[in-house]
Amino acid sequence: MKIMAVDFGYSRTGIAVCDKMEILASPVTVIHEKDMGRCAVRVAEEAAKLAPELVVVGLPRRTDGKEGETEKRASEFAEKLRSLISAEIVLWDERLTTVMAHQILDTADVHGKKRKNSVDAVAATLILESYLNYRRNTNAGK
């Protein structure tokens, strides 16, 4: 099944997608948009191009388990997106994916503007890889 992942942010939103065999997750793009409604429309446009059957929206949970402002915003974003696309949407715990994305870019020696323009797509890829691992380990996709 083709799955798209979204790392929604205050000013940048990363998009990643996997192949139909659910083997390879790849970064697609970063959307630069601060307005949540316009961002949802732009993500819906990407979904129309990529034609995923499922969209995974990263849910930035706090480490203490309490709901924070960013989690509320991500949930609200997912609801806006649900009204714009027909694919199923699931929320997925994305704790520390941005930190891991920065570590990956450090290892690859990516810095400056190039790093700023790619970190969110890398984070979306990590969200998708985590979700794909869950599907493999629980047979959720079978």
Contact map, one row per residue, 1 for C-alpha under 8 A:
1110000000000000001111000000000000000000000000000001110000000000000000000000000000000000000000000000000000000000000000000000000000000000000000
1111000000000000111111000000000000000000000000000011110000000000000000000000000000000000000000000000000000000000000000000000000000000000000000
1111100000000000111101000000000000000000000000000001111100000000000000000000000000000000000000000000000000000000000000000000000100000000000000
0111110000000011110000000000000000000000000000100101011100000000000000000000000000000000000000000000000000000000000000000000000100000000000000
0011111000000011100000000000000000000000000000000000001111000000000000000000000000000000000000000000000000000000000000000001101100000000000000
0001111100001111000000000000000000000000000000000000001111000000000000000000000000000000000000000000000000000000000000000001001000000000000000
0000111110001110000000000000000000000000000000000000000011000000000000000000000000000000000000000000000000000000000000011011001000000000000000
0000011111011100000000000000000000000000000000000000000011000000000000000100100000000000000000000000000000000000000000000000000000000000000000
0000001111111000000000000000000000000000000000000000000000000000000000000000000000000000000000000000000000000000000000000000000000000000000000
0000000111111000000000000000000011000000000000000000000000000000000000000000000000000000000000000000000000000000000000000000000000000000000000
0000000011111000000000000000000111100000000000000000000000000000000000000000000000000000000000000000000000000000000000000000000000000000000000
0000000111111100000000000000011111000000000000000000000000000000000000000000000000000000000000000000000000000000000000010000000000000000000000
0000011111111110000000000000011110000010000000000000000000000000000000000000000000000000000000000000000000000000000000011000000000000000000000
0000011100011111000000000011111000000000000000000000000000000000000000000000000000000000000000000000000000000000000001111111000000000000000000
0001111000001111100000000011111000000000001000000000000000000000000000000000000000000000000000000000000000000000000000011001100000000000000000
0001110000000111110000001111100000000000000000000000000000000000000000000000000000000000000000000000000000000000000000001101100100000000000000
0111100000000011111000001111000000000000000000000101000000000000000000000000000000000000000000000000000000000000000000000000100100000000000000
0111000000000001111111111100000000000000000000000000000000000000000000000000000000000000000000000000000000000000000000000000000100000000000000
1110000000000000111111111000000000000000000000000000000000000000000000000000000000000000000000000000000000000000000000000000000000000000000000
1110000000000000011111100000000000000000000000000000000000000000000000000000000000000000000000000000000000000000000000000000000000000000000000
1100000000000000011111110000000000000000000000000000000000000000000000000000000000000000000000000000000000000000000000000000000000000000000000
1110000000000000011111111000000000000000000000000000000000000000000000000000000000000000000000000000000000000000000000000000000000010000000000
0000000000000000011111111000000000000000000000000000000000000000000000000000000000000000000000000000000000000000000000000000000000010000000000
0000000000000000011011111100000000000000000000000000000000000000000000000000000000000000000000000000000000000000000000000000000000000000000000
0000000000000001111001111110000000000000000000000000000000000000000000000000000000000000000000000000000000000000000000000000100110000000000000
0000000000000001110000011111000000000000000000000000000000000000000000000000000000000000000000000000000000000000000000000000100000000000000000
0000000000000111100000001111100000000000000000000000000000000000000000000000000000000000000000000000000000000000000000001101100000000000000000
0000000000000111100000000111110000000000000000000000000000000000000000000000000000000000000000000000000000000000000000001000000000000000000000
0000000000000111000000000011111000000000000000000000000000000000000000000000000000000000000000000000000000000000000001001000000000000000000000
0000000000011110000000000001111100000000000000000000000000000000000000000000000000000000000000000000000000000000000011011000000000000000000000
0000000000011110000000000000111110000010011000000000000000000000000000000000000000000000000000000000000000000000000000000000000000000000000000
0000000000111000000000000000011111000000000000000000000000000000000000000000000000000000000000000000000000000000000000000000000000000000000000
0000000001111000000000000000001111110110000000000000000000000000000000000000000000000000000000000000000000000000000000000000000000000000000000
0000000001110000000000000000000111110010000000000000000000000000000000000000000000000000000000000000000000000000000000000000000000000000000000
0000000000100000000000000000000011111110000000000000000000000000000000000000000000000000000000000000000000000000000000000000000000000000000000
0000000000000000000000000000000011111111000000000000000000000000000000000000100000000000000000000000000000000000000000000000000000000000000000
0000000000000000000000000000000000111111100000000000000000000000000000000000100100000000000000000000000000000000000000000000000000000000000000
0000000000000000000000000000000010111111110000000000000000000000000000000000000000000000000000000000000000000000000000000000000000000000000000
0000000000001000000000000000001011111111111000000000000000000000000000000000000000000000000000000000000000000000000000000000000000000000000000
0000000000000000000000000000000000011111111100000000000000000000000000000000100110010000000000000000000000000000000000000000000000000000000000
0000000000000000000000000000000000001111111110000000000000000000000000000000000010010000000000000000000000000000000000000000000000000000000000
0000000000000000000000000000001000000111111111000000000000000000000000000000000000000000000000000000000000000000000000000000000000000000000000
0000000000000010000000000000001000000011111111100000000000000000000000000000000010000000000000000000000000000000000000000000000000000000000000
0000000000000000000000000000000000000001111111110000000000000000000000000000000010011000000000000000000000000000000000000000000000000000000000
0000000000000000000000000000000000000000111111111000000000000000000000000000000000000000000000000000000000000000000000000000000000000000000000
0000000000000000000000000000000000000000011111111100000000000000000000000000000000000000000000000000000000000000000000000000000000000000000000
0001000000000000000000000000000000000000001111111111000000000000000000000000000000001000000000000000000000000000000000000000000000000000000000
0000000000000000000000000000000000000000000111111110000000000000000000000000000000000000000000000000000000000000000000000000000000000000000000
0000000000000000000000000000000000000000000011111110000000000000000000000000000000000000000000000000000000000000000000000000000000000000000000
0001000000000000100000000000000000000000000001111111000000000000000000000000000000000000000000000000000000000000000000000000000000000000000000
0100000000000000000000000000000000000000000000111111100000000000000000000000000000000000000000000000000000000000000000000000000000000000000000
1111000000000000100000000000000000000000000000100111111000000000000000000000000000000010000000000000000000000000000000000000000000000000000000
1110000000000000000000000000000000000000000000000011111000000000000000000000000000000011000000000000000000000000000000000000000000000000000000
1111000000000000000000000000000000000000000000000001111100000000000000000000000000000011110000000000000000000000000000000000000000000000000000
0011110000000000000000000000000000000000000000000001111110000000000000000000000000000011110000000000000000000000000000000000000000000000000000
0011110000000000000000000000000000000000000000000000011111000000000000000000000000000000111100000000000000000000000000000000001100100000000000
0000111100000000000000000000000000000000000000000000001111100000000000000100010000000000111100000000000000000000000000000000000000000000000000
0000111100000000000000000000000000000000000000000000000111110000000000000100000000000000001111000000000000000000000000000001001000000000000000
0000000000000000000000000000000000000000000000000000000011111000000000100110000000000000001111100000000000000000000000000000000000000000000000
0000000000000000000000000000000000000000000000000000000001111100000001100100000000000000000011100000000000000000000000000000000000000000000000
0000000000000000000000000000000000000000000000000000000000111110111101100000000000000000000011100000000000000000000000000000000000000000000000
0000000000000000000000000000000000000000000000000000000000011111111100000000000000000000000000100000000000000000000000000000000000000000000000
0000000000000000000000000000000000000000000000000000000000001111110000000000000000000000000000100000000000000000000000000000000000000000000000
0000000000000000000000000000000000000000000000000000000000000111110000000000000000000000000000000000000000000000000000000000000000000000000000
0000000000000000000000000000000000000000000000000000000000001111111000000000000000000000000000000000000000000000000000000000000000000000000000
0000000000000000000000000000000000000000000000000000000000001111111100000000000000000000000000000000000000000000000000000000000000000000000000
0000000000000000000000000000000000000000000000000000000000001100111110110000000000000000000000000000000000000000000000000000000000000000000000
0000000000000000000000000000000000000000000000000000000000001100011111110000000000000000000000000000000000000000000000000000000000000000000000
0000000000000000000000000000000000000000000000000000000000000000001111111000000000000000000000000000000000000000000000000000000000000000000000
0000000000000000000000000000000000000000000000000000000000011000000111111100000000000000000000000000000000000000000000000000000000000000000000
0000000000000000000000000000000000000000000000000000000000111000001111111110000000000000000000000000000000000000000000000000000000000000000000
0000000000000000000000000000000000000000000000000000000000000000001111111111000000000000000000000000000000000000000000000000000000000000000000
0000000000000000000000000000000000000000000000000000000000000000000011111111100000000000000000000000000000000000000000000000000000000000000000
0000000100000000000000000000000000000000000000000000000011110000000001111111110000000000000000000000000000000000000000000000000000000000000000
0000000000000000000000000000000000000000000000000000000000100000000000111111111000000000001000000000000000000000000000000000000000000000000000
0000000000000000000000000000000000000000000000000000000000000000000000011111111100000000000000000000000000000000000000000000000000000000000000
0000000100000000000000000000000000011001000000000000000000000000000000001111111110000000000000000000000000000000000000000000000000000000000000
0000000000000000000000000000000000000000000000000000000010000000000000000111111111000000101000000000000000000000000000000000000000000000000000
0000000000000000000000000000000000000000000000000000000000000000000000000011111111100000000000000000000000000000000000000000000000000000000000
0000000000000000000000000000000000001001000000000000000000000000000000000001111111110000000000000000000000000000000000000000000000000000000000
0000000000000000000000000000000000000001101100000000000000000000000000000000111111111000000000000000000000000000000000000000000000000000000000
0000000000000000000000000000000000000000000000000000000000000000000000000000011111111111100000000000000000000000000000000000000000000000000000
0000000000000000000000000000000000000000000000000000000000000000000000000000001111111100000000000000000000000000000000000000000000000000000000
0000000000000000000000000000000000000001100100000000000000000000000000000000000111111100000000000000000000000000000000000000000000000000000000
0000000000000000000000000000000000000000000100100000000000000000000000000000000011111110000000000000000000000000000000000000000000000000000000
0000000000000000000000000000000000000000000000000000000000000000000000000000000001111111000000000000000000000000000000000000000000000000000000
0000000000000000000000000000000000000000000000000001111000000000000000000000000001001111100000000000000000000000000000000000000000000000000000
0000000000000000000000000000000000000000000000000000111000000000000000000000000001000111110000000000000000000000000000000000000000000000000000
0000000000000000000000000000000000000000000000000000011110000000000000000000010001000011111000000000000000000000000000000000000000000000000000
0000000000000000000000000000000000000000000000000000011110000000000000000000000000000001111100000000000000000000000000000000000000000000000000
0000000000000000000000000000000000000000000000000000000111100000000000000010010000000000111110000000000000000000000000000000000000000000000000
0000000000000000000000000000000000000000000000000000000111100000000000000000000000000000011111000000000000000000000000000000001000100000000000
0000000000000000000000000000000000000000000000000000000001111000000000000000000000000000001111100000000000000000000000000000001000000000000000
0000000000000000000000000000000000000000000000000000000001111000000000000000000000000000000111111000000000000000000000000000001000000000000000
0000000000000000000000000000000000000000000000000000000000111110000000000000000000000000000011111000000000000000000000000000000000000000000000
0000000000000000000000000000000000000000000000000000000000000000000000000000000000000000000001111111000000000000000000000000000000000000000000
0000000000000000000000000000000000000000000000000000000000000000000000000000000000000000000001111111100000000000000000000011011000000000000000
0000000000000000000000000000000000000000000000000000000000000000000000000000000000000000000000011111110000000000000000110010000000000000000000
0000000000000000000000000000000000000000000000000000000000000000000000000000000000000000000000011111111000000000000000000000000000000000000000
0000000000000000000000000000000000000000000000000000000000000000000000000000000000000000000000011111111100000000000000000010000000000000000000
0000000000000000000000000000000000000000000000000000000000000000000000000000000000000000000000001111111110000000000000110110010000000000000000
0000000000000000000000000000000000000000000000000000000000000000000000000000000000000000000000000111111111000000000000100000000000000000000000
0000000000000000000000000000000000000000000000000000000000000000000000000000000000000000000000000011111111100000000000000000000000000000000000
0000000000000000000000000000000000000000000000000000000000000000000000000000000000000000000000000001111111110000000000000000000000000000000000
0000000000000000000000000000000000000000000000000000000000000000000000000000000000000000000000000000111111111110001000100000000000000000000000
0000000000000000000000000000000000000000000000000000000000000000000000000000000000000000000000000000011111111110000000000000000000000000000000
0000000000000000000000000000000000000000000000000000000000000000000000000000000000000000000000000000001111111100000000000000000000000000000000
0000000000000000000000000000000000000000000000000000000000000000000000000000000000000000000000000000000111111100000000000000000000000000000000
0000000000000000000000000000000000000000000000000000000000000000000000000000000000000000000000000000000011111110000000000000000000000000000000
0000000000000000000000000000000000000000000000000000000000000000000000000000000000000000000000000000000011111111011000000000000000000000000000
0000000000000000000000000000000000000000000000000000000000000000000000000000000000000000000000000000000011001111111100000000000000000000000000
0000000000000000000000000000000000000000000000000000000000000000000000000000000000000000000000000000000000000111111100000000000000000000000000
0000000000000000000000000000000000000000000000000000000000000000000000000000000000000000000000000000000000000011111110000000000000000000000000
0000000000000000000000000000000000000000000000000000000000000000000000000000000000000000000000000000000000000111111111000000000000000000000000
0000000000000000000000000000000000000000000000000000000000000000000000000000000000000000000000000000000010000111111111100000000000000000000000
0000000000000000000000000000000000000000000000000000000000000000000000000000000000000000000000000000000000000011111111110000000000000000000000
0000000000000000000000000000010000000000000000000000000000000000000000000000000000000000000000000000000000000000111111110000000000000000000000
0000000000000100000000000000110000000000000000000000000000000000000000000000000000000000000000000000000000000000011111111100000000000000000000
0000000000000100000000000000000000000000000000000000000000000000000000000000000000000000000000000100110010000000001111111110000000000000000000
0000001000011110000000000000010000000000000000000000000000000000000000000000000000000000000000000100100000000000000111111111000000000000000000
0000001000001111000000000011110000000000000000000000000000000000000000000000000000000000000000000000000000000000000001111111100000000000000000
0000000000000101000000000010000000000000000000000000000000000000000000000000000000000000000000000000100000000000000001111111110000000000000000
0000001000000100000000000000000000000000000000000000000000000000000000000000000000000000000000001101100000000000000000111111111000000000000000
0000111000000111000000000010000000000000000000000000000001000000000000000000000000000000000000001000000000000000000000011111111100000000000000
0000100000000011100000001110000000000000000000000000000000000000000000000000000000000000000000000000000000000000000000001111111110000000000000
0000000000000000000000000000000000000000000000000000000000000000000000000000000000000000000000001000100000000000000000000111111111000000000000
0000111000000000000000000000000000000000000000000000000101000000000000000000000000000000000111001000000000000000000000000011111111100000000000
0011100000000001110000001000000000000000000000000000000100000000000000000000000000000000000000000000000000000000000000000001111111110000000000
0000000000000000000000001000000000000000000000000000000000000000000000000000000000000000000000000000000000000000000000000000111111111000000000
0000000000000000000000000000000000000000000000000000000000000000000000000000000000000000000000000000000000000000000000000000011111111100000000
0000000000000000000000000000000000000000000000000000000100000000000000000000000000000000000100000000000000000000000000000000001111111110000000
0000000000000000000001100000000000000000000000000000000000000000000000000000000000000000000000000000000000000000000000000000000111111111000000
0000000000000000000000000000000000000000000000000000000000000000000000000000000000000000000000000000000000000000000000000000000011111111100000
0000000000000000000000000000000000000000000000000000000000000000000000000000000000000000000000000000000000000000000000000000000001111111110100
0000000000000000000000000000000000000000000000000000000000000000000000000000000000000000000000000000000000000000000000000000000000111111111110
0000000000000000000000000000000000000000000000000000000000000000000000000000000000000000000000000000000000000000000000000000000000011111111110
0000000000000000000000000000000000000000000000000000000000000000000000000000000000000000000000000000000000000000000000000000000000001111111100
0000000000000000000000000000000000000000000000000000000000000000000000000000000000000000000000000000000000000000000000000000000000000111111100
0000000000000000000000000000000000000000000000000000000000000000000000000000000000000000000000000000000000000000000000000000000000000011111111
0000000000000000000000000000000000000000000000000000000000000000000000000000000000000000000000000000000000000000000000000000000000000111111111
0000000000000000000000000000000000000000000000000000000000000000000000000000000000000000000000000000000000000000000000000000000000000011001111
0000000000000000000000000000000000000000000000000000000000000000000000000000000000000000000000000000000000000000000000000000000000000000001111
